[in-house]
Amino acid sequence: KDYFHPFFLENKKKKEVFMNNYKNWTELEFKAYLCLYAADSNFEYNADERKLIESKFDVKTIEKVKSESDNLNDHQRSSIINQYVSLKKYNQKQIDALLSEVKEVYLADGNFDKYEQSIFKMLKKIMKV
């Protein structure tokens, strides 16, 4: 692959822009991002999770966050979480509240599988103050 080809350079620039958009997210947009991240973490965004997320956030917020994060890889997505928590200087009580919302998404379908538990454990680590 020619990584200096204009297509690859343009795609890299787009990802860099998206990687910085989160800095301007509201807390509500970040919560939506976390919930979407949780719903997608086991590669099954099911109807129960979707219903829960759509009950918490308006369509415009969901679409904005999805459009700014869908093309990112898992490392970039988890980096956004870590950096946003640091940027906004969340305390442990605020982080616990966010993690509680994430866990609610995991439990929406009645099945908190091993993969979801693993991702949840990782989230707890990267969000720690």
VMD Tcl script that builds the backbone (N, CA, C; Angstrom):
set m [mol new atoms 387]
animate dup $m
set s [atomselect $m all]
$s set {name element resname resid chain x y z} {
  {N N LYS 1 A 0.846 -1.196 0.000}
  {CA C LYS 1 A 0.000 0.000 0.000}
  {C C LYS 1 A 0.879 1.242 0.000}
  {N N ASP 2 A 0.444 2.220 -0.721}
  {CA C ASP 2 A 1.165 3.492 -0.770}
  {C C ASP 2 A 0.520 4.448 0.230}
  {N N TYR 3 A 1.099 4.534 1.429}
  {CA C TYR 3 A 0.516 5.368 2.477}
  {C C TYR 3 A 0.725 6.856 2.232}
  {N N PHE 4 A 1.473 7.180 1.179}
  {CA C PHE 4 A 1.633 8.580 0.822}
  {C C PHE 4 A 0.700 8.969 -0.315}
  {N N HIS 5 A -0.088 8.004 -0.757}
  {CA C HIS 5 A -1.095 8.263 -1.773}
  {C C HIS 5 A -2.107 9.261 -1.201}
  {N N PRO 6 A -2.602 10.199 -2.014}
  {CA C PRO 6 A -3.545 11.213 -1.514}
  {C C PRO 6 A -4.745 10.641 -0.750}
  {N N PHE 7 A -5.253 9.470 -1.168}
  {CA C PHE 7 A -6.391 8.877 -0.468}
  {C C PHE 7 A -6.044 8.581 0.987}
  {N N PHE 8 A -4.878 7.940 1.205}
  {CA C PHE 8 A -4.479 7.576 2.561}
  {C C PHE 8 A -4.171 8.813 3.394}
  {N N LEU 9 A -3.528 9.806 2.783}
  {CA C LEU 9 A -3.222 11.033 3.519}
  {C C LEU 9 A -4.501 11.772 3.894}
  {N N GLU 10 A -5.445 11.821 2.972}
  {CA C GLU 10 A -6.724 12.490 3.236}
  {C C GLU 10 A -7.482 11.759 4.341}
  {N N ASN 11 A -7.507 10.440 4.287}
  {CA C ASN 11 A -8.188 9.646 5.300}
  {C C ASN 11 A -7.538 9.852 6.675}
  {N N LYS 12 A -6.211 9.929 6.714}
  {CA C LYS 12 A -5.497 10.161 7.970}
  {C C LYS 12 A -5.862 11.535 8.532}
  {N N LYS 13 A -5.944 12.546 7.669}
  {CA C LYS 13 A -6.315 13.898 8.120}
  {C C LYS 13 A -7.719 13.904 8.694}
  {N N LYS 14 A -8.638 13.192 8.049}
  {CA C LYS 14 A -10.014 13.127 8.543}
  {C C LYS 14 A -10.050 12.500 9.936}
  {N N LYS 15 A -9.298 11.414 10.127}
  {CA C LYS 15 A -9.267 10.760 11.437}
  {C C LYS 15 A -8.685 11.690 12.490}
  {N N GLU 16 A -7.646 12.456 12.125}
  {CA C GLU 16 A -7.049 13.387 13.081}
  {C C GLU 16 A -8.058 14.458 13.482}
  {N N VAL 17 A -8.839 14.938 12.524}
  {CA C VAL 17 A -9.872 15.927 12.825}
  {C C VAL 17 A -10.907 15.314 13.763}
  {N N PHE 18 A -11.373 14.114 13.418}
  {CA C PHE 18 A -12.364 13.449 14.270}
  {C C PHE 18 A -11.792 13.184 15.661}
  {N N MET 19 A -10.527 12.853 15.733}
  {CA C MET 19 A -9.906 12.563 17.023}
  {C C MET 19 A -9.875 13.803 17.918}
  {N N ASN 20 A -9.999 14.977 17.349}
  {CA C ASN 20 A -9.982 16.196 18.151}
  {C C ASN 20 A -11.369 16.775 18.396}
  {N N ASN 21 A -12.376 16.315 17.669}
  {CA C ASN 21 A -13.732 16.832 17.841}
  {C C ASN 21 A -14.264 16.621 19.249}
  {N N TYR 22 A -13.885 15.522 19.859}
  {CA C TYR 22 A -14.409 15.196 21.183}
  {C C TYR 22 A -14.119 16.293 22.211}
  {N N LYS 23 A -13.062 17.046 22.001}
  {CA C LYS 23 A -12.694 18.097 22.958}
  {C C LYS 23 A -13.792 19.137 23.106}
  {N N ASN 24 A -14.630 19.249 22.091}
  {CA C ASN 24 A -15.720 20.220 22.124}
  {C C ASN 24 A -17.064 19.602 22.468}
  {N N TRP 25 A -17.080 18.311 22.762}
  {CA C TRP 25 A -18.335 17.654 23.103}
  {C C TRP 25 A -18.869 18.165 24.440}
  {N N THR 26 A -20.171 18.215 24.530}
  {CA C THR 26 A -20.816 18.501 25.806}
  {C C THR 26 A -20.763 17.218 26.640}
  {N N GLU 27 A -21.100 17.331 27.902}
  {CA C GLU 27 A -21.130 16.131 28.745}
  {C C GLU 27 A -22.175 15.147 28.226}
  {N N LEU 28 A -23.297 15.670 27.735}
  {CA C LEU 28 A -24.341 14.808 27.186}
  {C C LEU 28 A -23.827 14.035 25.971}
  {N N GLU 29 A -23.077 14.702 25.105}
  {CA C GLU 29 A -22.515 14.039 23.924}
  {C C GLU 29 A -21.499 12.971 24.341}
  {N N PHE 30 A -20.709 13.264 25.374}
  {CA C PHE 30 A -19.754 12.271 25.854}
  {C C PHE 30 A -20.482 11.066 26.444}
  {N N LYS 31 A -21.548 11.309 27.187}
  {CA C LYS 31 A -22.338 10.196 27.727}
  {C C LYS 31 A -22.916 9.346 26.594}
  {N N ALA 32 A -23.402 10.011 25.553}
  {CA C ALA 32 A -23.933 9.276 24.397}
  {C C ALA 32 A -22.823 8.437 23.766}
  {N N TYR 33 A -21.641 9.026 23.658}
  {CA C TYR 33 A -20.494 8.309 23.094}
  {C C TYR 33 A -20.177 7.063 23.923}
  {N N LEU 34 A -20.143 7.219 25.235}
  {CA C LEU 34 A -19.858 6.077 26.112}
  {C C LEU 34 A -20.905 4.981 25.955}
  {N N CYS 35 A -22.158 5.374 25.894}
  {CA C CYS 35 A -23.229 4.382 25.752}
  {C C CYS 35 A -23.147 3.674 24.404}
  {N N LEU 36 A -22.860 4.423 23.354}
  {CA C LEU 36 A -22.700 3.813 22.034}
  {C C LEU 36 A -21.476 2.900 22.007}
  {N N TYR 37 A -20.415 3.325 22.654}
  {CA C TYR 37 A -19.201 2.505 22.749}
  {C C TYR 37 A -19.524 1.178 23.438}
  {N N ALA 38 A -20.269 1.262 24.533}
  {CA C ALA 38 A -20.650 0.053 25.269}
  {C C ALA 38 A -21.526 -0.853 24.412}
  {N N ALA 39 A -22.514 -0.263 23.746}
  {CA C ALA 39 A -23.435 -1.061 22.933}
  {C C ALA 39 A -22.706 -1.766 21.794}
  {N N ASP 40 A -21.677 -1.132 21.284}
  {CA C ASP 40 A -20.945 -1.674 20.138}
  {C C ASP 40 A -19.764 -2.555 20.550}
  {N N SER 41 A -19.457 -2.598 21.831}
  {CA C SER 41 A -18.226 -3.265 22.259}
  {C C SER 41 A -18.223 -4.767 22.039}
  {N N ASN 42 A -19.394 -5.403 21.981}
  {CA C ASN 42 A -19.409 -6.841 21.685}
  {C C ASN 42 A -19.879 -7.101 20.247}
  {N N PHE 43 A -19.831 -6.048 19.430}
  {CA C PHE 43 A -20.159 -6.108 18.000}
  {C C PHE 43 A -21.624 -6.444 17.738}
  {N N GLU 44 A -22.469 -6.285 18.754}
  {CA C GLU 44 A -23.903 -6.530 18.615}
  {C C GLU 44 A -24.678 -5.367 19.209}
  {N N TYR 45 A -25.078 -4.442 18.373}
  {CA C TYR 45 A -25.872 -3.296 18.820}
  {C C TYR 45 A -27.320 -3.730 18.695}
  {N N ASN 46 A -27.849 -4.376 19.757}
  {CA C ASN 46 A -29.171 -4.989 19.645}
  {C C ASN 46 A -30.312 -4.013 19.946}
  {N N ALA 47 A -31.523 -4.461 19.727}
  {CA C ALA 47 A -32.720 -3.621 19.842}
  {C C ALA 47 A -32.908 -3.060 21.247}
  {N N ASP 48 A -32.628 -3.856 22.277}
  {CA C ASP 48 A -32.800 -3.381 23.653}
  {C C ASP 48 A -31.813 -2.257 23.984}
  {N N GLU 49 A -30.574 -2.425 23.540}
  {CA C GLU 49 A -29.558 -1.385 23.764}
  {C C GLU 49 A -29.920 -0.123 22.988}
  {N N ARG 50 A -30.337 -0.299 21.756}
  {CA C ARG 50 A -30.728 0.835 20.920}
  {C C ARG 50 A -31.888 1.601 21.568}
  {N N LYS 51 A -32.882 0.864 22.028}
  {CA C LYS 51 A -34.057 1.475 22.657}
  {C C LYS 51 A -33.656 2.288 23.892}
  {N N LEU 52 A -32.791 1.719 24.716}
  {CA C LEU 52 A -32.318 2.420 25.913}
  {C C LEU 52 A -31.565 3.697 25.542}
  {N N ILE 53 A -30.653 3.591 24.592}
  {CA C ILE 53 A -29.857 4.752 24.181}
  {C C ILE 53 A -30.744 5.834 23.578}
  {N N GLU 54 A -31.692 5.432 22.747}
  {CA C GLU 54 A -32.592 6.416 22.130}
  {C C GLU 54 A -33.529 7.047 23.155}
  {N N SER 55 A -33.750 6.381 24.289}
  {CA C SER 55 A -34.579 6.982 25.341}
  {C C SER 55 A -33.784 8.004 26.154}
  {N N LYS 56 A -32.462 7.914 26.126}
  {CA C LYS 56 A -31.607 8.807 26.903}
  {C C LYS 56 A -31.125 10.021 26.108}
  {N N PHE 57 A -30.986 9.857 24.788}
  {CA C PHE 57 A -30.378 10.893 23.963}
  {C C PHE 57 A -31.218 11.153 22.715}
  {N N ASP 58 A -31.246 12.410 22.285}
  {CA C ASP 58 A -32.002 12.728 21.072}
  {C C ASP 58 A -31.220 12.257 19.842}
  {N N VAL 59 A -31.933 12.098 18.757}
  {CA C VAL 59 A -31.365 11.566 17.515}
  {C C VAL 59 A -30.199 12.425 17.024}
  {N N LYS 60 A -30.317 13.736 17.138}
  {CA C LYS 60 A -29.265 14.637 16.670}
  {C C LYS 60 A -27.946 14.374 17.412}
  {N N THR 61 A -28.026 14.180 18.723}
  {CA C THR 61 A -26.828 13.902 19.526}
  {C C THR 61 A -26.216 12.569 19.133}
  {N N ILE 62 A -27.052 11.556 18.999}
  {CA C ILE 62 A -26.566 10.221 18.618}
  {C C ILE 62 A -25.885 10.274 17.255}
  {N N GLU 63 A -26.527 10.912 16.287}
  {CA C GLU 63 A -25.965 10.986 14.940}
  {C C GLU 63 A -24.650 11.755 14.913}
  {N N LYS 64 A -24.578 12.852 15.679}
  {CA C LYS 64 A -23.344 13.646 15.723}
  {C C LYS 64 A -22.191 12.803 16.256}
  {N N VAL 65 A -22.417 12.154 17.384}
  {CA C VAL 65 A -21.369 11.360 18.011}
  {C C VAL 65 A -20.968 10.191 17.116}
  {N N LYS 66 A -21.942 9.513 16.522}
  {CA C LYS 66 A -21.640 8.392 15.621}
  {C C LYS 66 A -20.837 8.862 14.414}
  {N N SER 67 A -21.215 9.995 13.836}
  {CA C SER 67 A -20.513 10.471 12.644}
  {C C SER 67 A -19.071 10.863 12.962}
  {N N GLU 68 A -18.822 11.258 14.193}
  {CA C GLU 68 A -17.475 11.681 14.577}
  {C C GLU 68 A -16.626 10.541 15.136}
  {N N SER 69 A -17.217 9.356 15.295}
  {CA C SER 69 A -16.434 8.274 15.897}
  {C C SER 69 A -16.517 6.943 15.155}
  {N N ASP 70 A -17.429 6.791 14.232}
  {CA C ASP 70 A -17.615 5.502 13.554}
  {C C ASP 70 A -16.386 5.013 12.796}
  {N N ASN 71 A -15.583 5.916 12.264}
  {CA C ASN 71 A -14.434 5.506 11.455}
  {C C ASN 71 A -13.155 5.327 12.262}
  {N N LEU 72 A -13.251 5.404 13.575}
  {CA C LEU 72 A -12.067 5.278 14.407}
  {C C LEU 72 A -11.862 3.825 14.835}
  {N N ASN 73 A -10.618 3.466 15.078}
  {CA C ASN 73 A -10.351 2.115 15.560}
  {C C ASN 73 A -10.539 2.065 17.081}
  {N N ASP 74 A -10.449 0.883 17.655}
  {CA C ASP 74 A -10.733 0.713 19.081}
  {C C ASP 74 A -9.752 1.485 19.958}
  {N N HIS 75 A -8.490 1.508 19.567}
  {CA C HIS 75 A -7.486 2.256 20.328}
  {C C HIS 75 A -7.840 3.747 20.352}
  {N N GLN 76 A -8.223 4.287 19.209}
  {CA C GLN 76 A -8.588 5.700 19.140}
  {C C GLN 76 A -9.835 5.982 19.980}
  {N N ARG 77 A -10.797 5.082 19.925}
  {CA C ARG 77 A -12.035 5.259 20.693}
  {C C ARG 77 A -11.770 5.245 22.195}
  {N N SER 78 A -10.952 4.309 22.646}
  {CA C SER 78 A -10.662 4.268 24.081}
  {C C SER 78 A -9.792 5.454 24.500}
  {N N SER 79 A -8.927 5.934 23.610}
  {CA C SER 79 A -8.116 7.122 23.901}
  {C C SER 79 A -8.998 8.345 24.111}
  {N N ILE 80 A -10.053 8.449 23.322}
  {CA C ILE 80 A -10.986 9.565 23.483}
  {C C ILE 80 A -11.576 9.555 24.895}
  {N N ILE 81 A -11.943 8.380 25.368}
  {CA C ILE 81 A -12.533 8.275 26.709}
  {C C ILE 81 A -11.534 8.736 27.755}
  {N N ASN 82 A -10.336 8.197 27.684}
  {CA C ASN 82 A -9.297 8.549 28.640}
  {C C ASN 82 A -8.988 10.044 28.605}
  {N N GLN 83 A -8.827 10.598 27.423}
  {CA C GLN 83 A -8.463 12.007 27.279}
  {C C GLN 83 A -9.600 12.945 27.684}
  {N N TYR 84 A -10.842 12.562 27.381}
  {CA C TYR 84 A -11.976 13.409 27.747}
  {C C TYR 84 A -12.113 13.490 29.269}
  {N N VAL 85 A -11.976 12.360 29.936}
  {CA C VAL 85 A -12.069 12.333 31.403}
  {C C VAL 85 A -10.985 13.227 32.009}
  {N N SER 86 A -9.769 13.169 31.458}
  {CA C SER 86 A -8.675 14.023 31.944}
  {C C SER 86 A -8.937 15.488 31.634}
  {N N LEU 87 A -9.368 15.748 30.410}
  {CA C LEU 87 A -9.626 17.118 29.964}
  {C C LEU 87 A -10.681 17.810 30.831}
  {N N LYS 88 A -11.731 17.087 31.152}
  {CA C LYS 88 A -12.835 17.665 31.927}
  {C C LYS 88 A -12.626 17.531 33.439}
  {N N LYS 89 A -11.507 16.916 33.809}
  {CA C LYS 89 A -11.139 16.774 35.221}
  {C C LYS 89 A -12.258 16.155 36.071}
  {N N TYR 90 A -12.782 15.044 35.577}
  {CA C TYR 90 A -13.820 14.333 36.317}
  {C C TYR 90 A -13.253 13.788 37.632}
  {N N ASN 91 A -14.071 13.818 38.673}
  {CA C ASN 91 A -13.668 13.179 39.926}
  {C C ASN 91 A -14.237 11.751 39.937}
  {N N GLN 92 A -13.863 10.975 40.940}
  {CA C GLN 92 A -14.260 9.570 40.970}
  {C C GLN 92 A -15.778 9.401 41.038}
  {N N LYS 93 A -16.453 10.292 41.745}
  {CA C LYS 93 A -17.911 10.207 41.848}
  {C C LYS 93 A -18.562 10.386 40.464}
  {N N GLN 94 A -18.058 11.337 39.687}
  {CA C GLN 94 A -18.582 11.555 38.336}
  {C C GLN 94 A -18.282 10.359 37.433}
  {N N ILE 95 A -17.097 9.806 37.569}
  {CA C ILE 95 A -16.720 8.636 36.771}
  {C C ILE 95 A -17.608 7.447 37.128}
  {N N ASP 96 A -17.854 7.262 38.403}
  {CA C ASP 96 A -18.726 6.163 38.834}
  {C C ASP 96 A -20.125 6.313 38.250}
  {N N ALA 97 A -20.620 7.544 38.165}
  {CA C ALA 97 A -21.946 7.790 37.581}
  {C C ALA 97 A -21.940 7.440 36.087}
  {N N LEU 98 A -20.870 7.803 35.391}
  {CA C LEU 98 A -20.749 7.461 33.968}
  {C C LEU 98 A -20.678 5.949 33.785}
  {N N LEU 99 A -19.893 5.291 34.611}
  {CA C LEU 99 A -19.765 3.833 34.516}
  {C C LEU 99 A -21.087 3.141 34.815}
  {N N SER 100 A -21.871 3.728 35.689}
  {CA C SER 100 A -23.188 3.182 35.994}
  {C C SER 100 A -24.090 3.232 34.759}
  {N N GLU 101 A -23.999 4.326 33.999}
  {CA C GLU 101 A -24.779 4.439 32.758}
  {C C GLU 101 A -24.311 3.421 31.725}
  {N N VAL 102 A -23.003 3.212 31.659}
  {CA C VAL 102 A -22.447 2.224 30.733}
  {C C VAL 102 A -22.954 0.833 31.107}
  {N N LYS 103 A -22.917 0.518 32.379}
  {CA C LYS 103 A -23.360 -0.805 32.824}
  {C C LYS 103 A -24.845 -1.008 32.517}
  {N N GLU 104 A -25.624 0.065 32.607}
  {CA C GLU 104 A -27.051 -0.016 32.271}
  {C C GLU 104 A -27.230 -0.455 30.815}
  {N N VAL 105 A -26.372 0.045 29.938}
  {CA C VAL 105 A -26.420 -0.353 28.523}
  {C C VAL 105 A -26.083 -1.838 28.398}
  {N N TYR 106 A -25.025 -2.262 29.094}
  {CA C TYR 106 A -24.637 -3.674 29.043}
  {C C TYR 106 A -25.744 -4.594 29.532}
  {N N LEU 107 A -26.510 -4.145 30.504}
  {CA C LEU 107 A -27.564 -4.981 31.083}
  {C C LEU 107 A -28.903 -4.875 30.347}
  {N N ALA 108 A -28.990 -3.970 29.375}
  {CA C ALA 108 A -30.256 -3.716 28.674}
  {C C ALA 108 A -30.837 -4.958 28.014}
  {N N ASP 109 A -29.969 -5.817 27.500}
  {CA C ASP 109 A -30.452 -7.019 26.820}
  {C C ASP 109 A -30.554 -8.211 27.768}
  {N N GLY 110 A -30.294 -7.980 29.067}
  {CA C GLY 110 A -30.399 -9.051 30.048}
  {C C GLY 110 A -29.214 -9.994 30.070}
  {N N ASN 111 A -28.139 -9.650 29.327}
  {CA C ASN 111 A -26.980 -10.527 29.242}
  {C C ASN 111 A -25.697 -9.698 29.298}
  {N N PHE 112 A -24.989 -9.785 30.392}
  {CA C PHE 112 A -23.709 -9.093 30.574}
  {C C PHE 112 A -22.613 -10.127 30.337}
  {N N ASP 113 A -22.321 -10.367 29.031}
  {CA C ASP 113 A -21.416 -11.463 28.676}
  {C C ASP 113 A -19.955 -11.185 29.046}
  {N N LYS 114 A -19.126 -12.205 28.908}
  {CA C LYS 114 A -17.722 -12.112 29.317}
  {C C LYS 114 A -16.975 -11.018 28.547}
  {N N TYR 115 A -17.290 -10.860 27.282}
  {CA C TYR 115 A -16.610 -9.835 26.486}
  {C C TYR 115 A -16.994 -8.447 27.002}
  {N N GLU 116 A -18.278 -8.238 27.266}
  {CA C GLU 116 A -18.740 -6.950 27.807}
  {C C GLU 116 A -18.115 -6.696 29.175}
  {N N GLN 117 A -18.027 -7.733 29.993}
  {CA C GLN 117 A -17.399 -7.587 31.311}
  {C C GLN 117 A -15.934 -7.187 31.176}
  {N N SER 118 A -15.255 -7.749 30.201}
  {CA C SER 118 A -13.855 -7.422 29.959}
  {C C SER 118 A -13.699 -5.962 29.526}
  {N N ILE 119 A -14.542 -5.519 28.623}
  {CA C ILE 119 A -14.488 -4.134 28.154}
  {C C ILE 119 A -14.838 -3.181 29.299}
  {N N PHE 120 A -15.829 -3.556 30.116}
  {CA C PHE 120 A -16.222 -2.732 31.254}
  {C C PHE 120 A -15.052 -2.588 32.239}
  {N N LYS 121 A -14.339 -3.671 32.475}
  {CA C LYS 121 A -13.167 -3.640 33.367}
  {C C LYS 121 A -12.102 -2.704 32.796}
  {N N MET 122 A -11.888 -2.765 31.474}
  {CA C MET 122 A -10.924 -1.890 30.822}
  {C C MET 122 A -11.370 -0.429 30.961}
  {N N LEU 123 A -12.659 -0.161 30.789}
  {CA C LEU 123 A -13.169 1.208 30.933}
  {C C LEU 123 A -12.914 1.739 32.338}
  {N N LYS 124 A -13.138 0.897 33.325}
  {CA C LYS 124 A -12.893 1.304 34.712}
  {C C LYS 124 A -11.426 1.691 34.903}
  {N N LYS 125 A -10.527 0.968 34.260}
  {CA C LYS 125 A -9.102 1.269 34.376}
  {C C LYS 125 A -8.728 2.582 33.685}
  {N N ILE 126 A -9.212 2.758 32.457}
  {CA C ILE 126 A -8.792 3.960 31.714}
  {C C ILE 126 A -9.491 5.234 32.189}
  {N N MET 127 A -10.584 5.085 32.929}
  {CA C MET 127 A -11.313 6.263 33.421}
  {C C MET 127 A -10.916 6.632 34.858}
  {N N LYS 128 A -10.077 5.820 35.466}
  {CA C LYS 128 A -9.698 6.044 36.862}
  {C C LYS 128 A -8.943 7.362 37.030}
  {N N VAL 129 A -9.240 8.064 38.138}
  {CA C VAL 129 A -8.523 9.313 38.419}
  {C C VAL 129 A -7.321 9.066 39.295}
}
mol reanalyze $m
mol bondsrecalc $m
mol representation Tube
mol addrep $m
